[in-house]
């Protein structure tokens, strides 16, 4: 058998030695390579399959890494990684001590900018392009590949607005496939839908209005057309935008037809595309589904309830409310800042607003949270999914900062449910009417209770619960990490167990000070456990309470140290930072 083209390519300089006529064959091999590995190792699939031809064409036409290439978000960068020296270790993608699932500067000189959150590429590429100008480099090219969902974000528009009045070597490639993780939404999406390969809309071109030289749209799977067009736009001075139409999941029938599922499908058959069978029988539901199902149940009883998500209806399970009450649930696109202030506006008019944002993405709307919600003391209900360590998505996606960045904001209630029943009951409590905004943080993954749909019970704001009484050491926890705490205690001998008490504070703010006084007066040693950063987090709040009240107890804080944890399984990451049941047990034994 003749040697496959992909086998001879380690870096783009070898790619550029191929004849243009050989590139379609390379595209097929690269697509098959991605499918074969992701089928077994899991990861993001559809986005990378959709840009195989574009990836090859960019590295073929441009002199990377001297010419700078930035992939917005980075879900689509698998082909890029394979062609830039990482093919032999690509099977370690998203694994502990392996390749990151996203572009990462420390990993390769070809990864010009670390990504993972959307809509940053144009700003970063513009910064690099202006730096080149200042250094007198007039030849280096700067390419930002951004999707139709990401380009609708406010930050992307801010960058386009600035770039349009510069004279930089900036090329924005709009990878238009009509979908992010869920289908794209909004007026810009409707405009782009009209701009297809057959016709252009009657209205003026929005990108030309921003002073970009516009080309396209072209077929992103037609390699000869891509090569010729890229060669042409490469010669055009100033900022320009190339509109490329692609199909997410290209080359795998099921991925093309079911783009939401095959964004990150888990394991599947590489030949047929069929997903590996999974049985949910006897498995408790995911926390996101507990949220989604409960919200629909509450919305049937309370017609003031509104649901909002920024581009994550499936991941947050708000899609359940969108299907049941389409006029009362909104996907606002990749626009976290807008989502928060939109929620604030609704709240001023008496709406009961549930705004569901992943913990890591809430960081993008911090000013709006402070200025538009908390300063005005509007009772918006923030549901922060994916709190804590999220696993293989790694440092860009861990929800480990929320406790620290939320608890310093006046007027904001901060709650973390210990289990599914607590989540259900706090959602019920919040819609009864609160005097302040509330943030409810809960993790990715399955709960540990099968019979969770019990009658609602209101939770008194600012109250913790006693999980287990003890004599010598009190373990204070917040959220679902309480299960690891109890596992740790149950690993001890009977006499050791009797010395340890366990308390679920539930509220980071306001703290249950009555319960805390009881704990500090009863126990000599206090150990706090959280799945967030230690600095400024839950343990810090307990230590501040002790200082304020002149307690001199020994306090030990367990949680995420002052690092960005990388990617791996949640269990591996918890072990790394010291909050597995085994590591908690070892910490407790120091004081027995």
N, C-alpha and C positions, 0 to 999 in steps of 0.2 A: 504494500500500500504506500502511496506517496505520502511524504511528510505533510502533516497539516500546517497551514500557514501560521496558525496561532502558536504552534510549538517553537517556531523560529523567532518569535518576538518577545523580548523582555522589556524593551523600552521603546518610546516613540521614534527614536532615530532608526531603529530597525524597521518599524512600520513604514517610514518614509522611503525606504528602499524598494518597496513593492510597487508594481505597476498599478495604475488606477483601476484597470480591468480586474485585478485580483481582489479588490476590496470587498465586493459583494460576498465572495466566498469566505473572507475573513469575518464578515459580519455574521454569517450563519454559524461559523465556528465559535465566535465569541458569545453569541446568544445561547448556543447549546451548552457552552462551558458554564455560563451563569445558571442556567436551568438545572444542570446536573448537580451543581454544588448546593444551591439554595434548596433543592428538593430534599436533600439529606440533612443539611446543616441549619436550615431555616434562615430567615432574614427578609429584607425588602426585595420584592421581585419585579412587580409590574413596571415601576418607574425606570429601572435600569434596562429592562427589555425594550422599552419605548424609545430609548436614546442610543441604541447600539450604533446605528449608522452615523448619527450626529457625533458621537464620541470619536469614532474612527476618523471622520472627516476633520474634526477640529484638530486632533493631534497630527493628522497628515498635512494639513495646510499651514498650521501655525507652528512656530519653533518653540514648543514647550520644552523645558520649563522657563526659558528666558521670556517668551510670551506667556503672560499670566492668564490662567484659566480657573475660574471660580464657579463651582456648582452650588446654586442656591439650595438650601436645606441639605442636600447631599444624599437623599434616598436614591438618586439616579446615578450615583458615582461608582457603581460596581465595575462596569466596563472600563472606566477611567483607571481604577486601581489595578485591574488585571493587566492593562497595557502600560503601566508605569512601574514595573519592577516588583509587583506583589502577586503575580500569578501563582508562584510556587507555594505561597503561604495563604492563599485566599481562603482555603478551607478553615482557617482560624478566625475568619470574620465574625465579629461580635462575641468571640469566646474570651474567656479569662486569659489575660496576657497575650491575646491575639490582636488581629487588625481591628481597628474601630469600624463600626458600621457607617461612619460619616467621614468626610475629608478631615484631615488632622495635620496641622503644620509640622508637628514633631515626628510624624510618621514618614513623610516623603517631601522632597523639594517640589514635587509636582502638585502637592496640596497647598496651594498658595494662601489659602485662608480657611480656617476651621469653621465648619458650618454644622447645622443640626436644627436650628430654629430658622424659620423662613424669612425671606425678604431682605436679607443683609447683603447679598452679593453685589448689587449695583453700587451701594455706598462704599463698600470695601474696594471694589475695582476702580471707582472714581478716585478714591484716596490714593491708590497706587499709581493711577494714570497722572494725577497732578504731581505726585512725587517724582515721576519720571521726567515730567516737564521741567520741574525745578532743577533737576540734575542735568538737564540738557540732552536727555535721551529722547529723540524724536521718532525712534523706530520701534520701540517695544510696544506690543499690542496687549490690550487688557480686555478679556472676554468674560462676561457674566452670563451664565445660562440660568434663566429664571422661568418658572412655570406660570401658566395663566392664573392659577389660584394665588401664587405668591406675589405676582406683580400687582395684584389688586390691593395689597396691604399698604397702609399709610406710609410706612418707611420706604417702600419701593418708590412710591410717588414722590416723596421728598427728595430721593436721590435723582430721579428722572428730572425733576424740576431744576435741581442744581446743575446736573450734567449738561442740560440743554443749552446753558449759557457759557459753557466752557469750550475749549478747542482741543480736547484730549483725544488720544487714541483709545477710545472706549467703544466696544461693540457689545450691545445687549442682544442676546439671542432669546427670543420669546418662544419657549417650548410649549406650544398650545395643544393640549390633549383633552381639554374640557374637564379635567379632574385633578384634584389634589390627592387627598386620601379619600374623601367623599367628593361627589360632583361639585364643580365650582358653582358659585352663586353670584348674583349681583348684576348691576347694570353693565359693568365692563365685560363680564362674561357674555351677556347678551350681544354686546357690540362685537366681540371677537367671534361669536357664533355666526354672525352675518359676514365676517371676513373669512371666506373659505377659499378653497383652491379654484372655485368656479367664478366667483364674483366678489366685488368689494362693495361696501355699503355706500349709500348716497351721501351720508354725512362726511364731514372733513375727517381726515385721519388724525386720531387723537395723539399719536406719537409725533407726527409732523408738527402739530400745534405746540408740542413741547420742544420743538427745534431739533428733533432727531431726524436724520436721513433714513427714511423707512424703505425696507426692501421686503418683498414677499406678498402674500404668503407662498411658501414653497413646500413641497412634499418632503418631510423629514426622513422618509425611508427611501428616497431616490438618491442614491449615492452620487452618480454623475452630476445631477443638478445641484446637490449640496456642495460638491467640490468646486464646481464652476462659480456658484454664487459666493461661496466663502472667499475664493480667490479675488472675485470682483470687489466685495465689500472691504476686503483687506487693504485695497488701494485707495479707498475713500477717506478723506481727512475728516477729523472731528467726530463727534458722537453719532452713532448710527444704531439702528435696531433692525434685526433680521427676524421676521415672523416665520416660524417653522411649525407646520402641522404634523403632529405625530399621533400614534395610537399607543396608549399605555398597555403594557402586556404583550406587545407585538411579538408574534412568533410562537405563542402558546395559546391555543384556541380558548381554553377556559379562562386564562388571564385577560384575554381581549374582551370576552363576553361578561365576565364578572370582575370588574376592575376594583371594586371596593374590597372584596374578599381576598383577591390575589395581590393587593398592595403588600401584605405581609402574611402569606397564607399558612405558615407553618410547614410541616413536612407534606410532600405530595409525590406522586409518581411522575418521574421526569419524562416518561414516554407518553403517558396518556393525559397527564395534567390533573388527574383525579386526586383530591385531597386524601391524606391518610385518615382512616376512620377514627373518629373520637366518640367515646360514649360519655355523656354527661349524667348518666343514670347514677344516682347515689352521691353526686357531687354537688355541694352547695353552690349557689349562683355567684357570679362575679359581683363585686361591690358596685360596679357601674350599672349592672342590671337591677340591683336592689334600688339604686337611685331612680333609674328610669321607670321601673314598674310602680314604685311607690309614688312618684310624681304624678303619673297618670291617675292613680287611685285618688290622690289628694285633689287633683284638678277636676275630677268628677264632682267632688264635694264643694269645691271652692272656685267659683268662676272668676275670681280676681287673679288667679295664678297664671303667670307668664313664664315661659322657659326660653333661655338664650344660650347659644354656644358659638364660639368663634371657630367654625370649620371642623368641629369634631362631633357631629350628630351620632355617628356610629360608635366611635370610641367612648363617648360619654353616655350612650344609650338615651340621649334626648330624642333620638329618632322615634322612640316609642310615643312620645307626646306629640311630635310633629305629625305622625301618622294619625293619631287620635283626635288631636285638636290643632289642625294646621294653621288656624288663624291666631293661635296663642303660643306658638313656639317658633323661634327664629334662629336660623343659621346665618350669621352676619358675615361669613367668610373669615379669612385670616386677618382679623382686625380686633385684637384683644382690647386695645385702648377704646375703640368705639363701643365694643360690647359692654364695657363697664359703665361708660357715661350714658349709653343708651339705656342701660338698666336703671341708672340714677334718674334719668328723665321719666321713665315709666313709674318709678317709685314715688316721685313727687305727685303723681296723679292717682295715688291710692292702689296701684297694682302691687301684687305680691310677686316679686321677681326672683326667680331662681336662675342665677347666672353660673353656668357650669364651664369651668376652665381648668385645664390641667395645671397642676401646681407649678411646673417649670415654665408654663406660658403666662401665668399670672404675673410673673416678674416683668413682663413686657407692658403691663398696665399699672405700674406702681403709682405713678403720679395721679392717674385717674381714680385709683382706689382711695388715695389720701384726699385729694382736692375735691373730687366730685361726689364721693360717697361719704367718707368718714367725717370730713370737715363739716358737711351739712347734716350729718347724723341721719342719713337715709337708710331705712331698714332693708337694704338689698341682701339677699341670701346667696352667698358665694359657695359653690360646691366645688372643692378642689380635688379633682380626681388625680390618680397617679402620685399621691404624696408618698414621701419616703424614697427608698431605693427601688428603682424600676427594673433593673436587670440589664439586659443586653443592649439597650439603647445608650447606656453609658452616661458620661459626664454631662452631656448637653441636656439630658432629659430627667435626671434624678430630681425628685421633688423634696429636697432636703433643706431648703432655705426658708420655707414658708413660715414655720413657727417663729424664727428669729425676725423675719422682716414684717410679720403681721403683728406681733405682740407689742411692738413699740408704738402702734398707731392708736391714738385716743378714739374712744367710742366703739371700737371694733371688738366684738365677742369672737373668741377663737375656740373651737370645739373639735375634738377628735374622737370618733366612736371606737369603743373597744371591739365591737362586733356588729353583725348585720342588724340586730334588733335595736341597738343604740342608734345606728344610722337612720333606720326607719323612724324611730321616735323623735330624733332631733329634726328631721324633715317635717314631721307632723307639728312639732312644737313651734318651729319657725313660722309656719304659715298661719298659726293661730294669731300671730301679731307680736312683733318685738319692738322695743323702743330704740333699738340700735341695729346696725348692720352686723351680720354674723358670717364667719368663714368656717366651713365644715370641711376638714381634710380627711381623706380616706385613700387607701392604697390601691394599686393595680392588683388584679388577680381575684381569686375566689375567697369568699368568706368561709367560716368554719361552722356554720349553723344551717342545717337543712330546713328546719321548721321555723322560718324567720317571719312569715306573714301572720303575726299575732295581732290582737287588738292594739290599737294605738294607745300609748301612755305618754302624757306630757312630761318633759324633763325640766326640772327647776334649774334655771340659769345659774351657773356658778357653783354647782354642787358636784363633789366627787363621791366615789363609792368605796366601801371597804370590800376588797376581794377576799382577803384572808388576814386574820389577826395574828400577831406574833409577840415577841418579848424584847428582842435585842436590836434587830435590824429591820428598818422599814424600807421597802422598795416602792418608790413612787414612779408610776409610768403614765404615759399618755397615748391613747390610740391602741391599735391592734398589736403593738409590741408587747402588750400585757400577756399574750399567749406564750411568748418566749420566756417571760418572767416566771409564769407559773410552771412551765416545763423545767426551768432551771431549779426552782424550789423543789419540784417533785423528784429531781435527781439526787437530792440530798438524803441523808439518813433521817430517820424519824425524829431523833432528838435535835438534829440541825434544823429540820423543817419548822419545829415548834418555836424556834427563835426568830423566825422571819415572818414579817407581815407584808402584805401586798395591797397597794392602794391605787386605784384608777382615778386620777384627778379629773379626767374628761375635759375640763375646761382649762386651757392655758391662760385664758383671760375671760372673765375674772377668775382668779384662783379661789378655791374654797378655803378661805383663811381659817374658818372654824375647824375644819378637819385638819389643817396643817398645824394649828396650835396643839391639837390633841396628839398628833404624831410626834412633833418635836419635844413635847413634854414626856412622852412615853418611851421613846427609843433613843438610844445613844448614837446610833449610826443611821444615816439616811443615804440611800443609793437611788439616784434618779436614772431612768432608762428612757431613751427616745430614739426614733428613727429619723432624726433631723440633726443639724449641726449643733455641737455643744455650745459654741460661742454665740451668746445671745439667745439661746434656745430655752426649752422647758426647764432644764436643770439650772440654767442661769436665773430663771424666774424664781425657782425654789431657793437658790442661794441668796438672792436679793431679799426674799421674805425673811430668811434667817438673820441677815445683817440688820434689816429694819427693826426686827423684834429682839435683837441682842441674844440670839441663840448661839451657842458655841458647840453644837453637835458636829460630829465628823460627817462631812458630806462628800460623796463620791459621784461624779457625773459620768455616765456612760452614754455614748452617742457617736455621731460622726465627727472625727477629728478635723483639724483645719487643713483639709485636702479636698481635691475634686476626685472622688472615687471613679474609677474607670468602668469598663463594661465586664459583665460576667453574669452568672446566675445570681438571683437575689440571695440565695444561701451563701454563695462564695463571697459576695460583697458584705453581707452581714458578718461573716467570719472575719473578713479583712479589717472591718472597723470595730469588731469586738462586741457585737450585740446578738450573737446567736445564743441559744439557751445554754450551750456548753460554756461559752465565754462569760455569760452572766453568772453562771454557777461558780466559775473560778473566781470572779470578782467578789462574790458574796463570801466565799470561803476565807478570804483574807481577814474578815472581821469576826469569824466564828471562834 
